[in-house]
């Protein structure tokens, strides 16, 4: 037993040496891998605006707002160039207070209904916001859009400014603006289509077509609005337009788009009807 112990001790020493070498080699490999990982470039991240880009956006946004206001003033001047202040004042004073208050109330109701456009769009995006913020963005957007006359694009600047500050991404804001534009045209197709179908003979001279053509146009507009709602029922997959993926709204939201927009257009038409009747009566009295 004593004679074989030295051999065993030598084998044990060799095994311990091999183990120490393996551990040292593993540590060296680990350090090499860690240093290589630290030296490797980070993975490419999605593009985010730099501080300089954000600074330029903050600088040029007020200029864009001022340019939109100047464009609105020029458009108003162009529309009113053939009228004099005294004539406008006399015409407004000839309108009764009852008509003024009725038109003012209907206008307020129309702007309140317009907030439904943005509220539905935020529900479609699944990005709910407090109603006071939704109402502010909608009101400012449509004040610019209605006075400049660019419908969808006129209200894009204030919407982008506000919604980006409230956490929406640029792509989400683009979808929101597109959604409100679709809502806007759904109402036009529904109201104009119904008017042409129900009273084609009276409206045919307005659109400079025969009553039969006016009736067919009305049916086509109603079919277009109905096709949008049915598309949301039948198709579940998003629409693919080049690199853009556009998810379709759920059928209840699409139906709400049609109802809210059509009701808003009816209220807006009621405002114009109030002013028109009052102006006609004042003109007939003067004659």
C-alpha positions as CSV (number, residue, x, y, z in Angstrom):
1,X,0.0,0.0,0.0
2,X,2.9,2.3,0.8
3,X,4.6,1.6,-2.5
4,X,1.7,2.7,-4.6
5,X,0.9,5.9,-2.8
6,X,3.5,8.1,-4.6
7,X,1.9,7.1,-8.0
8,X,-1.5,8.0,-6.7
9,X,-0.2,11.4,-5.4
10,X,1.4,12.1,-8.8
11,X,-1.9,11.3,-10.6
12,X,-3.8,13.5,-8.2
13,X,-1.4,16.4,-8.7
14,X,-1.7,16.0,-12.5
15,X,-5.5,16.0,-12.3
16,X,-5.5,19.1,-10.1
17,X,-3.2,20.9,-12.5
18,X,-5.4,20.0,-15.4
19,X,-8.5,21.3,-13.6
20,X,-6.7,24.6,-12.7
21,X,-5.7,25.0,-16.4
22,X,-9.3,24.4,-17.5
23,X,-10.7,26.9,-15.1
24,X,-8.1,29.5,-16.1
25,X,-8.9,28.8,-19.8
26,X,-12.6,29.2,-19.1
27,X,-12.1,32.5,-17.3
28,X,-9.9,33.7,-20.2
29,X,-12.6,32.8,-22.8
30,X,-15.3,34.5,-20.7
31,X,-13.2,37.7,-20.5
32,X,-12.6,37.6,-24.2
33,X,-16.3,37.2,-25.0
34,X,-17.2,39.9,-22.6
35,X,-14.7,42.4,-24.1
36,X,-15.9,41.5,-27.6
37,X,-19.5,42.1,-26.7
38,X,-18.6,45.4,-25.1
39,X,-16.7,46.5,-28.1
40,X,-19.4,45.5,-30.6
41,X,-21.7,48.3,-31.8
42,X,-25.2,48.4,-30.2
43,X,-28.2,47.1,-32.2
44,X,-29.8,49.5,-34.5
45,X,-32.7,51.3,-32.8
46,X,-35.8,52.7,-34.4
47,X,-35.3,56.3,-35.6
48,X,-36.1,59.0,-33.0
49,X,-35.8,62.7,-33.6
50,X,-32.6,64.2,-32.3
51,X,-32.5,67.2,-29.9
52,X,-31.7,69.4,-32.9
53,X,-34.7,68.2,-34.8
54,X,-37.0,68.7,-31.8
55,X,-35.6,72.2,-31.3
56,X,-36.3,73.1,-35.0
57,X,-39.9,71.6,-34.7
58,X,-40.6,73.8,-31.6
59,X,-39.2,76.8,-33.5
60,X,-41.1,76.4,-36.7
61,X,-44.4,75.3,-35.3
62,X,-45.4,78.8,-34.3
63,X,-44.4,80.0,-37.7
64,X,-46.6,77.4,-39.3
65,X,-49.5,78.5,-37.1
66,X,-48.9,82.2,-38.1
67,X,-48.8,81.2,-41.8
68,X,-52.1,79.4,-41.4
69,X,-53.7,82.4,-39.8
70,X,-52.3,84.7,-42.5
71,X,-53.7,82.3,-45.2
72,X,-57.1,82.5,-43.4
73,X,-57.0,86.3,-43.3
74,X,-56.2,86.5,-47.0
75,X,-58.9,84.0,-47.9
76,X,-61.4,86.0,-45.9
77,X,-60.3,89.3,-47.5
78,X,-60.7,87.7,-51.0
79,X,-64.2,86.4,-50.2
80,X,-65.4,89.8,-48.8
81,X,-63.7,92.1,-51.2
82,X,-67.0,92.9,-53.0
83,X,-68.8,93.8,-49.7
84,X,-68.5,96.9,-47.5
85,X,-68.5,96.9,-43.7
86,X,-71.6,99.1,-43.5
87,X,-73.6,96.7,-45.7
88,X,-72.5,93.7,-43.6
89,X,-73.4,95.5,-40.4
90,X,-76.8,96.5,-41.7
91,X,-77.5,92.9,-42.8
92,X,-76.5,91.5,-39.4
93,X,-78.5,94.0,-37.5
94,X,-81.6,93.1,-39.6
95,X,-81.4,89.5,-38.2
96,X,-83.5,89.0,-35.2
97,X,-82.0,88.1,-31.8
98,X,-84.0,84.8,-31.8
99,X,-82.4,83.8,-35.0
100,X,-78.9,84.8,-33.8
101,X,-79.3,82.8,-30.6
102,X,-80.7,79.8,-32.4
103,X,-77.8,79.8,-34.9
104,X,-75.3,80.3,-32.1
105,X,-76.7,77.3,-30.2
106,X,-76.7,75.1,-33.2
107,X,-73.1,76.1,-34.0
108,X,-72.1,75.2,-30.4
109,X,-73.9,71.9,-30.8
110,X,-72.1,71.2,-34.1
111,X,-68.7,71.8,-32.5
112,X,-69.6,69.6,-29.6
113,X,-70.5,66.8,-32.1
114,X,-67.2,67.4,-33.9
115,X,-65.4,66.2,-30.8
116,X,-66.9,62.8,-31.5
117,X,-64.7,62.6,-34.5
118,X,-61.6,62.7,-32.4
119,X,-63.1,60.6,-29.6
120,X,-63.9,57.8,-32.0
121,X,-60.5,58.1,-33.6
122,X,-58.8,57.6,-30.1
123,X,-61.1,54.7,-29.4
124,X,-60.1,53.2,-32.8
125,X,-56.4,53.6,-31.9
126,X,-57.1,52.3,-28.3
127,X,-55.4,55.4,-26.9
128,X,-58.1,57.0,-24.7
129,X,-57.5,60.5,-23.4
130,X,-59.6,62.7,-21.0
131,X,-62.5,64.3,-22.8
132,X,-61.2,67.8,-22.0
133,X,-58.1,67.1,-24.0
134,X,-60.0,65.5,-26.9
135,X,-62.4,68.5,-27.0
136,X,-59.5,71.0,-27.0
137,X,-57.7,69.2,-29.9
138,X,-60.9,68.8,-31.9
139,X,-62.0,72.4,-31.4
140,X,-58.7,73.9,-32.4
141,X,-58.3,71.5,-35.3
142,X,-61.7,72.3,-36.8
143,X,-61.4,76.1,-36.1
144,X,-58.4,76.1,-38.4
145,X,-59.9,73.6,-40.9
146,X,-63.3,75.4,-41.2
147,X,-61.7,78.9,-41.5
148,X,-58.9,78.0,-43.9
149,X,-61.1,75.6,-45.9
150,X,-58.7,72.7,-46.1
151,X,-61.0,70.4,-44.2
152,X,-58.6,67.6,-43.1
153,X,-55.2,69.2,-43.6
154,X,-56.1,72.6,-42.1
155,X,-56.5,71.0,-38.7
156,X,-53.4,68.8,-38.8
157,X,-50.9,71.3,-37.3
158,X,-52.8,71.9,-34.0
159,X,-53.7,68.2,-33.7
160,X,-50.0,67.2,-34.2
161,X,-48.8,69.7,-31.7
162,X,-51.3,68.7,-29.0
163,X,-51.4,64.9,-29.5
164,X,-47.7,64.6,-29.7
165,X,-47.4,66.4,-26.4
166,X,-49.9,63.9,-24.9
167,X,-47.9,60.9,-25.9
168,X,-49.2,59.8,-29.3
169,X,-46.6,58.7,-31.9
170,X,-46.4,60.4,-35.3
171,X,-47.8,57.3,-37.0
172,X,-50.8,57.3,-34.6
173,X,-51.5,61.0,-35.2
174,X,-51.4,60.3,-39.0
175,X,-54.0,57.5,-38.5
176,X,-56.1,59.8,-36.3
177,X,-56.2,62.5,-38.9
178,X,-57.0,60.0,-41.7
179,X,-59.7,58.5,-39.5
180,X,-61.4,62.0,-38.9
181,X,-61.1,62.6,-42.7
182,X,-62.9,59.4,-43.5
183,X,-65.6,60.3,-40.9
184,X,-66.0,63.7,-42.5
185,X,-66.6,62.2,-45.9
186,X,-68.9,59.5,-44.6
187,X,-71.2,62.2,-43.4
188,X,-71.2,64.0,-46.7
189,X,-71.9,60.8,-48.6
190,X,-74.8,59.9,-46.3
191,X,-76.5,63.3,-46.1
192,X,-76.0,64.3,-49.7
193,X,-76.9,60.9,-50.9
194,X,-80.2,60.9,-49.0
195,X,-81.0,64.4,-50.2
196,X,-80.5,63.4,-53.8
197,X,-82.5,60.2,-53.5
198,X,-85.4,61.9,-51.7
199,X,-85.6,65.1,-53.7
200,X,-83.7,64.6,-56.9
201,X,-86.0,66.9,-58.9
202,X,-85.3,69.9,-56.7
203,X,-81.6,69.3,-56.4
204,X,-80.8,68.3,-60.0
205,X,-80.5,72.0,-61.1
206,X,-78.0,72.6,-58.3
207,X,-75.6,69.9,-59.4
208,X,-76.4,70.7,-63.1
209,X,-77.6,67.2,-64.0
210,X,-80.9,65.6,-64.9
211,X,-83.1,64.3,-62.1
212,X,-82.4,60.7,-63.1
213,X,-78.7,61.3,-62.9
214,X,-79.1,63.1,-59.5
215,X,-81.0,60.1,-58.2
216,X,-78.3,57.7,-59.4
217,X,-75.6,59.9,-57.8
218,X,-77.4,59.8,-54.5
219,X,-77.8,56.1,-54.6
220,X,-74.1,55.7,-55.4
221,X,-73.1,57.9,-52.5
222,X,-75.3,55.9,-50.1
223,X,-73.8,52.7,-51.5
224,X,-70.3,54.0,-50.9
225,X,-71.0,54.8,-47.2
226,X,-72.7,51.4,-46.7
227,X,-69.8,49.6,-48.4
228,X,-67.4,51.1,-45.9
229,X,-69.4,49.8,-42.9
230,X,-69.8,46.4,-44.6
231,X,-66.1,46.2,-45.3
232,X,-65.4,46.5,-41.5
233,X,-67.8,43.6,-41.0
234,X,-66.4,41.3,-43.6
235,X,-62.7,42.0,-43.4
236,X,-60.7,41.5,-40.3
237,X,-57.2,41.9,-41.7
238,X,-55.6,45.3,-41.9
239,X,-55.3,47.1,-45.2
240,X,-51.8,47.2,-46.7
241,X,-50.9,50.3,-48.6
242,X,-47.2,50.1,-49.6
243,X,-45.3,50.2,-46.2
244,X,-48.4,51.4,-44.3
245,X,-50.5,48.9,-42.4
246,X,-53.9,50.4,-41.7
247,X,-56.1,48.5,-39.3
248,X,-59.8,48.7,-40.0
249,X,-62.2,49.9,-37.2
250,X,-64.6,47.5,-35.6
251,X,-68.1,47.6,-37.1
252,X,-69.6,49.5,-34.1
253,X,-67.0,52.3,-34.5
254,X,-67.6,52.4,-38.3
255,X,-71.3,52.7,-37.7
256,X,-70.8,55.4,-35.1
257,X,-68.6,57.3,-37.6
258,X,-71.5,57.4,-40.1
259,X,-74.1,58.4,-37.5
260,X,-72.0,61.2,-35.8
261,X,-70.9,62.7,-39.0
262,X,-74.3,62.7,-40.7
263,X,-75.9,64.3,-37.6
264,X,-73.2,66.9,-37.5
265,X,-73.8,67.8,-41.2
266,X,-77.6,68.1,-40.5
267,X,-76.9,70.5,-37.6
268,X,-74.5,72.5,-39.8
269,X,-77.2,72.7,-42.5
270,X,-79.7,73.9,-39.9
271,X,-77.3,76.8,-39.0
272,X,-77.2,77.9,-42.6
273,X,-80.9,77.5,-42.9
274,X,-81.5,79.9,-40.0
275,X,-79.3,82.6,-41.6
276,X,-80.8,82.1,-45.0
277,X,-84.4,82.4,-43.9
278,X,-83.6,85.5,-41.9
279,X,-81.7,87.2,-44.7
280,X,-84.5,86.4,-47.2
281,X,-87.1,87.9,-44.9
282,X,-85.0,91.1,-44.4
283,X,-84.4,91.5,-48.1
284,X,-88.2,91.0,-48.9
285,X,-89.0,93.6,-46.2
286,X,-86.7,96.2,-47.8
287,X,-88.3,95.6,-51.2
